[in-house]
């Protein structure tokens, strides 16, 4: 169901409110530029500050705009199992194709607790893509736990943001070749796919959707020299978008590429530093995007 370039969509705000009209336009642009799926309400979409009503409205808007042309992977993670189930049910009712789930953050359950939480959301009936991002959750879905989850009928894959490329091979052996592995790190996507991954849930694709789609397509077609050339072109941007707290640099970069898209963030996020903005400016120039 999921492969290639999968942008983790930023959420546009106007005067503190979600701008659904602009979001719809943004989703349409992503499809026109070649994105293979979309992720509303992920970390890059500032999901931590979205209300339940905003979450449902954004997922619904994404589903309506894509109209079946690409899959919608709705961010539904929570450290409260009951809330995670409610978000998943809401996404399923809205027509999302799958839900993206982190292990519980802050309360940090052990591996049995992580399994129980993710198994509970899988029981809702919507396909589940795990999201392993220890830098944010301070927990790790162990390979053995992932293997247990992969045996559940609705757990179909993982967005791996561990930064450990060896996990691709370990998870491939533990979960099977049919278990979908998507990189959660743009800068590692080339190596990730070479080891058995099939795509990337991407921050950079917000800003450079066509280049990211071409990069993923080159790997699918075995054109590794072309993929390497695109990696070299995009790498400074991958790095620059994390020179300050995400998604601040990504929204700044997108505003440079699309001035109609505001760089507004919700508290506690603040605008990226001058150093970060200079890095983004240089990276956009290097990629030929400005």
N, C-alpha and C positions, 0 to 999 in steps of 0.2 A: 504493500500500500504506500509506503514512504521510501523515497530515494531522492538523490540529487540535491539541488539547492532548496533549502526550506527556511525562509526567513522567519526569525523570531521577531514579529512585528512590533515596532514602537507604537505607542498610543498617542495620538495628537490631542493636545489640550488647548482650549481657548478660554481665557478668563477662569481657569481652574476646572472647567467642565470638559468632559470627553466630547470631541468634535466628530460626531458620527459621520457627517457628510464627507469630511476630509478623509476619515478612515476608510470609507467605502471607495473613494477615489484612489487612495493609496493601495488598497488590495487589488483593484483593477489594474493599476500600473505594474504591480508586482507580477501579475499573470501575463500581462502584455510583454514584460521584459524577460519572461521565460522561467520564472520560479516554478518548482515542481510540487509545492504544497505551501501552506501558510500556517503559522502558529500565532493566533491571537492570545492575549492574556498570559504570556510567558514572563520571565524575569525582565527581559528587555522591554516588555510592554508595561512595566511598573505595576505588575499584578498585586504587589503587596499593598498598594494604596487604592486599588479599585474596589468599589462596593459590589455587593452581590448583583444588584440591578445593572451596574455598569458592565460587569463580567458577562452577564447574559446578553445584554444589548450588543456588545462587541462580537461575541461568538455568533450571534444571530446575523449580524451584519456581514461578517465574513462568509458565512454559509450562503447567504442570499446573493452576495456578489460573485462568488466563485461558481455558483450554480452547477456544481458537479464537474467543473473543468479540472480542478485539482483537489486533493484531499485537504480537509481542515483538521489540524491537530490542536485541540483547545487546551491551554494551560489550566489545570484544575488543582494544582498542588496546595496542600495546607498541612500544618502540623497538628490539626484537629481532625481526627478520622471522620467524625460526623459531618464536619464542614466539607471535607474533601469528597465525601459521598454525595452531599447535596450539590456541589459544584459539578460533579460528574453527571449526575442526573439532569441538571439544568442544561449542560452541554449536549447531552444525548437528545433531550427534547428539542433543542435548537437545531439539531441536524448535523452536529459535528461528526466526523468520521472516527475520531479517536481522542483520547485524553492523555495529557502529559502529566506525570506525577513524580514529585520528589519524595524521598523519605522524610519523615517528620524532622523538622529543624527545631532548634532551641531546646525542646524537651528531650531529644536525643535518646530514643529507645534503643535497646539492644537489637541484635539481628532477628530474634524471634518477634520483637515488637515491630520492626520494619516489615518483616514478612506479613504479619497479621494486618498491618495498616494497608499495605498495597494489595493484599489478597482481598480485603474488604471492598476496596474501590473497584477491583476487577469483577466482583460479584454483581455490580450494577448492570453489566451486560455490554458496555461500550469497550471496544479494544483499548488497551492500555499500553502506552510507551513509557517506560521507566525513565527517570531523569536523575542521573547520578552526578552530583555536583558538590563534592565534599567541601570545597572552599566556601560555599555559602551555607550548607546545611550542618557542617561539622559532624556529619555522619557519612558512612560509606556503605553502599549496598555491596556486601561481600560477594565474590564470584559464586560461592556456594549458595548464598541466598538468592542470587539472580537465577541460578540454575533451578532452584525450587519454584521460583515465580514463573520461569519460562515454561514449566510444565502445566501451568494453568491455561485453560483454553483462550482467555482473552488477553493475556500478556504477550505482546507481539514483538517487542524490541526495546531498545534503550538509546537514549541520548546520553552519550558518555562524555562528561566534562571533567574526568579525573585528571587529565593531562598525562596519563600513563598509557603509552601506546601498546605496551605489552598486554594490557587488559583486553585489547581487541582479540588477540589470539586465545587468551585464557577463556574469555567469554564465548568465543566461537566453539571451543572444545567442550565447554560446560553446557551451553544452551542450544547448540546445534547450528548448522549452516543457515537454516531458514529463519533464525532469530535476527531481526533487523537491527543493525548497529549503525547509528548516526553519530558523527563527531559533534561534540558540543563546543569545540575549539576551532575557529577558522584557521588559525595558523598551523594546526596539525592535520588538517583535512587530507592533505596529499598522502602523508604516511599512513593515516588512519584507513583510507580506502585501499591502499596497497596491501594492507594487512587483513582485509576482509570487510571493511566498512562499505556502506553503499551511499553515503551522502553526509550532509552537514546541516544541522539546525544552526543557522548563521545569523550573526549580528551584522557582519559586513554587507550581506545581501540587502539590508535596508537601504544602503547607500549605493551599492553597485550591483543591482540584481542581475543585469545582463552578463556582466563579467563572471559573477559567481556561478550562474547557470552554465555559461560556456566552459568554465573550469570543471564543473562536475560532469558535463557531457563528454568532455575530452577524456576523462578517466573511464567513464562507462564504455567508451568506444576504443579504449586501449591506446589513445594518443598521448602517451606519457610525456613526450617532449613538449607538446602543446600545453599540457597541464602544468608542467614545470615553469614554462614561460609565463603563464598566467599567475602561478604562485608567486613568482618573483615580482610581477607587476602589482599584485594585491598585498603582498606581505607587509609593506610599511603601513598600509591602511589597517590591516588586522591588528598590528601592534598599537597604532595611534588611537584606535577606538577603545583601548583600555589604559590609556595614560591618565585617566581620571575615572571616577566612579561611573560605571555604565548604568543607564544609557546616555549620560550627559554628552560625551564626545560623539556618539552616534547621532543624536538629535542635532547637534551643532553641524556635523558633516552633512546630514540630510538637508538641513536648511541651506547650506552652501550649494548643494546640487539642485535642490528644489526650493526656491525662496518662498513658495506658497505654503511650505510646511514649517510651522513654528517650532522653535527649539525649546518651548516651555516644558518644565519639569514640575512634578509634584513634590512638595516637602515630604521627607527631609532631603530629597535630592536638590542639588544646586548646580548652577552653570559650571562647566569645566574651566579649569584654570587657564591663564594665558599661555603657559607652557604647553598644556594639552592642545589648545586651539592651534598653536603654531605647528605642532606635530601633525595634527589633522590636515591643516592647510597644505603642508609639504607632501603628505601622503596622497591627498586628492590630486595634486599636481602630478606626482609620480605616476599615478594610475591613469592619468589623462581624463579625469572626470570634471575638471574645471579648467 
